[in-house]
Amino acid sequence: MSLVLAASLAGLAKTLLVTLIAVLNGVLALLAALATWKTYLAIGTKVLLIALFCVPVLGILVFLVWGQRVVRDNQR
């Protein structure tokens, strides 16, 4: 009887360890996914800020180079 009990306890311990490894694997996968999305969020924020500041500056430069002439020609 004790051999059967020892075998069942060993099986239970093995099942518990495999379950803990599976849970740890899931947690690590979640952390990796969060790190990936955090990187995407940081890159997206940088791109958005660059666009937010560069597009108006480029628009002003285009107006200064080309738009003033068009406005001046159309006022005559």
N, CA and C atoms as an extended XYZ file, in Angstrom:
228
Properties=species:S:1:pos:R:3:atomname:S:1:resname:S:1:resid:I:1 pbc="F F F"
N         0.824       -1.194        0.000 N   MET     1
C         0.000        0.000        0.000 CA  MET     1
C         0.868        1.258        0.000 C   MET     1
N         1.956        1.247        0.730 N   SER     2
C         2.801        2.437        0.797 CA  SER     2
C         3.487        2.703       -0.540 C   SER     2
N         3.752        1.656       -1.322 N   LEU     3
C         4.352        1.838       -2.639 CA  LEU     3
C         3.383        2.552       -3.576 C   LEU     3
N         2.101        2.190       -3.488 N   VAL     4
C         1.073        2.852       -4.306 CA  VAL     4
C         0.925        4.293       -3.868 C   VAL     4
N         0.959        4.543       -2.573 N   LEU     5
C         0.857        5.909       -2.047 CA  LEU     5
C         2.062        6.740       -2.481 C   LEU     5
N         3.249        6.165       -2.402 N   ALA     6
C         4.454        6.880       -2.824 CA  ALA     6
C         4.404        7.188       -4.317 C   ALA     6
N         3.935        6.257       -5.117 N   ALA     7
C         3.839        6.473       -6.560 CA  ALA     7
C         2.821        7.558       -6.877 C   ALA     7
N         1.703        7.553       -6.165 N   SER     8
C         0.694        8.571       -6.429 CA  SER     8
C         1.172        9.946       -5.969 C   SER     8
N         1.917       10.000       -4.867 N   LEU     9
C         2.474       11.284       -4.421 CA  LEU     9
C         3.530       11.799       -5.411 C   LEU     9
N         4.324       10.888       -5.956 N   ALA    10
C         5.315       11.282       -6.961 CA  ALA    10
C         4.614       11.801       -8.212 C   ALA    10
N         3.546       11.133       -8.621 N   GLY    11
C         2.776       11.590       -9.777 CA  GLY    11
C         2.132       12.947       -9.524 C   GLY    11
N         1.621       13.133       -8.301 N   LEU    12
C         1.016       14.413       -7.937 CA  LEU    12
C         2.059       15.520       -7.937 C   LEU    12
N         3.250       15.235       -7.409 N   ALA    13
C         4.317       16.226       -7.389 CA  ALA    13
C         4.745       16.583       -8.815 C   ALA    13
N         4.834       15.572       -9.662 N   LYS    14
C         5.209       15.826      -11.054 CA  LYS    14
C         4.162       16.689      -11.748 C   LYS    14
N         2.889       16.369      -11.525 N   THR    15
C         1.807       17.155      -12.120 CA  THR    15
C         1.845       18.594      -11.607 C   THR    15
N         2.108       18.760      -10.331 N   LEU    16
C         2.179       20.100       -9.750 CA  LEU    16
C         3.343       20.887      -10.349 C   LEU    16
N         4.497       20.264      -10.514 N   LEU    17
C         5.645       20.950      -11.094 CA  LEU    17
C         5.399       21.334      -12.556 C   LEU    17
N         4.785       20.428      -13.308 N   VAL    18
C         4.475       20.739      -14.709 CA  VAL    18
C         3.477       21.898      -14.782 C   VAL    18
N         2.502       21.910      -13.883 N   THR    19
C         1.526       23.002      -13.843 CA  THR    19
C         2.201       24.321      -13.496 C   THR    19
N         3.107       24.298      -12.527 N   LEU    20
C         3.829       25.521      -12.163 CA  LEU    20
C         4.697       26.026      -13.312 C   LEU    20
N         5.318       25.113      -14.027 N   ILE    21
C         6.121       25.518      -15.193 CA  ILE    21
C         5.229       26.131      -16.263 C   ILE    21
N         4.038       25.555      -16.458 N   ALA    22
C         3.111       26.095      -17.455 CA  ALA    22
C         2.646       27.499      -17.055 C   ALA    22
N         2.364       27.690      -15.781 N   VAL    23
C         1.935       29.012      -15.299 CA  VAL    23
C         3.070       30.020      -15.461 C   VAL    23
N         4.285       29.623      -15.097 N   LEU    24
C         5.435       30.508      -15.258 CA  LEU    24
C         5.660       30.850      -16.728 C   LEU    24
N         5.497       29.876      -17.591 N   ASN    25
C         5.634       30.124      -19.025 CA  ASN    25
C         4.587       31.137      -19.497 C   ASN    25
N         3.364       31.004      -19.016 N   GLY    26
C         2.317       31.959      -19.381 CA  GLY    26
C         2.625       33.363      -18.892 C   GLY    26
N         3.120       33.468      -17.676 N   VAL    27
C         3.463       34.787      -17.123 CA  VAL    27
C         4.606       35.406      -17.919 C   VAL    27
N         5.606       34.620      -18.245 N   LEU    28
C         6.722       35.144      -19.038 CA  LEU    28
C         6.275       35.555      -20.437 C   LEU    28
N         5.371       34.797      -21.023 N   ALA    29
C         4.841       35.167      -22.341 CA  ALA    29
C         4.065       36.482      -22.256 C   ALA    29
N         3.300       36.650      -21.183 N   LEU    30
C         2.562       37.903      -20.992 CA  LEU    30
C         3.516       39.074      -20.834 C   LEU    30
N         4.573       38.892      -20.060 N   LEU    31
C         5.554       39.966      -19.882 CA  LEU    31
C         6.258       40.297      -21.202 C   LEU    31
N         6.565       39.283      -21.987 N   ALA    32
C         7.196       39.527      -23.285 CA  ALA    32
C         6.250       40.291      -24.212 C   ALA    32
N         4.977       39.930      -24.187 N   ALA    33
C         3.997       40.637      -25.019 CA  ALA    33
C         3.868       42.093      -24.582 C   ALA    33
N         3.845       42.311      -23.272 N   LEU    34
C         3.756       43.688      -22.772 CA  LEU    34
C         4.990       44.492      -23.164 C   LEU    34
N         6.157       43.866      -23.074 N   ALA    35
C         7.380       44.568      -23.467 CA  ALA    35
C         7.354       44.912      -24.948 C   ALA    35
N         6.854       43.994      -25.775 N   THR    36
C         6.765       44.254      -27.203 CA  THR    36
C         5.810       45.403      -27.484 C   THR    36
N         4.631       45.379      -26.860 N   TRP    37
C         3.669       46.447      -27.096 CA  TRP    37
C         4.160       47.768      -26.529 C   TRP    37
N         4.922       47.708      -25.426 N   LYS    38
C         5.492       48.936      -24.879 CA  LYS    38
C         6.475       49.540      -25.878 C   LYS    38
N         7.241       48.687      -26.534 N   THR    39
C         8.178       49.169      -27.552 CA  THR    39
C         7.416       49.779      -28.721 C   THR    39
N         6.368       49.083      -29.182 N   TYR    40
C         5.558       49.637      -30.273 CA  TYR    40
C         4.930       50.971      -29.868 C   TYR    40
N         4.469       51.067      -28.632 N   LEU    41
C         3.864       52.305      -28.155 CA  LEU    41
C         4.891       53.430      -28.121 C   LEU    41
N         6.089       53.122      -27.659 N   ALA    42
C         7.140       54.146      -27.611 CA  ALA    42
C         7.512       54.606      -29.015 C   ALA    42
N         7.659       53.671      -29.941 N   ILE    43
C         8.004       54.036      -31.323 CA  ILE    43
C         6.870       54.837      -31.954 C   ILE    43
N         5.634       54.400      -31.735 N   GLY    44
C         4.488       55.127      -32.285 CA  GLY    44
C         4.382       56.533      -31.732 C   GLY    44
N         4.667       56.687      -30.447 N   THR    45
C         4.622       58.014      -29.837 CA  THR    45
C         5.699       58.913      -30.429 C   THR    45
N         6.885       58.359      -30.642 N   LYS    46
C         7.954       59.154      -31.250 CA  LYS    46
C         7.577       59.581      -32.662 C   LYS    46
N         7.025       58.655      -33.436 N   VAL    47
C         6.620       58.985      -34.805 CA  VAL    47
C         5.528       60.049      -34.791 C   VAL    47
N         4.560       59.910      -33.882 N   LEU    48
C         3.485       60.896      -33.776 CA  LEU    48
C         4.026       62.271      -33.412 C   LEU    48
N         4.948       62.328      -32.455 N   LEU    49
C         5.510       63.621      -32.061 CA  LEU    49
C         6.338       64.234      -33.192 C   LEU    49
N         7.075       63.400      -33.910 N   ILE    50
C         7.840       63.918      -35.051 CA  ILE    50
C         6.886       64.483      -36.095 C   ILE    50
N         5.827       63.746      -36.395 N   ALA    51
C         4.851       64.227      -37.381 CA  ALA    51
C         4.154       65.491      -36.890 C   ALA    51
N         3.845       65.522      -35.596 N   LEU    52
C         3.137       66.672      -35.027 CA  LEU    52
C         3.960       67.944      -35.129 C   LEU    52
N         5.281       67.816      -34.980 N   PHE    53
C         6.118       69.008      -35.031 CA  PHE    53
C         6.698       69.277      -36.413 C   PHE    53
N         6.970       68.240      -37.190 N   CYS    54
C         7.613       68.448      -38.494 CA  CYS    54
C         6.632       68.855      -39.576 C   CYS    54
N         5.423       68.321      -39.568 N   VAL    55
C         4.463       68.633      -40.634 CA  VAL    55
C         4.112       70.119      -40.654 C   VAL    55
N         3.809       70.752      -39.500 N   PRO    56
C         3.546       72.204      -39.565 CA  PRO    56
C         4.772       73.001      -40.002 C   PRO    56
N         5.953       72.603      -39.562 N   VAL    57
C         7.169       73.321      -39.956 CA  VAL    57
C         7.378       73.190      -41.458 C   VAL    57
N         7.193       71.986      -41.999 N   LEU    58
C         7.318       71.803      -43.447 CA  LEU    58
C         6.257       72.594      -44.198 C   LEU    58
N         5.045       72.646      -43.644 N   GLY    59
C         3.986       73.430      -44.278 CA  GLY    59
C         4.322       74.905      -44.312 C   GLY    59
N         4.885       75.417      -43.247 N   ILE    60
C         5.286       76.830      -43.211 CA  ILE    60
C         6.407       77.084      -44.219 C   ILE    60
N         7.369       76.165      -44.297 N   LEU    61
C         8.460       76.333      -45.266 CA  LEU    61
C         7.945       76.299      -46.702 C   LEU    61
N         7.003       75.391      -46.988 N   VAL    62
C         6.424       75.332      -48.338 CA  VAL    62
C         5.696       76.629      -48.645 C   VAL    62
N         4.965       77.169      -47.665 N   PHE    63
C         4.274       78.437      -47.886 CA  PHE    63
C         5.269       79.563      -48.129 C   PHE    63
N         6.346       79.584      -47.353 N   LEU    64
C         7.318       80.655      -47.520 CA  LEU    64
C         8.004       80.585      -48.882 C   LEU    64
N         8.256       79.379      -49.362 N   VAL    65
C         8.969       79.226      -50.633 CA  VAL    65
C         8.015       79.376      -51.820 C   VAL    65
N         6.848       78.746      -51.755 N   TRP    66
C         5.985       78.660      -52.919 CA  TRP    66
C         4.677       79.440      -52.736 C   TRP    66
N         4.113       79.387      -51.550 N   GLY    67
C         2.789       79.962      -51.333 CA  GLY    67
C         2.757       81.469      -51.378 C   GLY    67
N         3.774       82.118      -50.884 N   GLN    68
C         3.782       83.589      -50.923 CA  GLN    68
C         3.759       84.096      -52.351 C   GLN    68
N         4.477       83.426      -53.228 N   ARG    69
C         4.497       83.843      -54.632 CA  ARG    69
C         3.120       83.684      -55.257 C   ARG    69
N         2.452       82.567      -54.941 N   VAL    70
C         1.116       82.322      -55.489 CA  VAL    70
C         0.137       83.371      -54.971 C   VAL    70
N         0.194       83.664      -53.691 N   VAL    71
C        -0.703       84.666      -53.120 CA  VAL    71
C        -0.408       86.040      -53.720 C   VAL    71
N         0.858       86.378      -53.846 N   ARG    72
C         1.252       87.679      -54.419 CA  ARG    72
C         0.798       87.796      -55.873 C   ARG    72
N         0.941       86.695      -56.642 N   ASP    73
C         0.519       86.727      -58.063 CA  ASP    73
C        -0.996       86.847      -58.186 C   ASP    73
N        -1.738       86.266      -57.262 N   ASN    74
C        -3.193       86.306      -57.349 CA  ASN    74
C        -3.790       87.603      -56.798 C   ASN    74
N        -3.000       88.410      -56.128 N   GLN    75
C        -3.517       89.678      -55.612 CA  GLN    75
C        -3.473       90.773      -56.663 C   GLN    75
N        -2.725       90.579      -57.713 N   ARG    76
C        -2.587       91.624      -58.749 CA  ARG    76
C        -3.719       91.597      -59.716 C   ARG    76
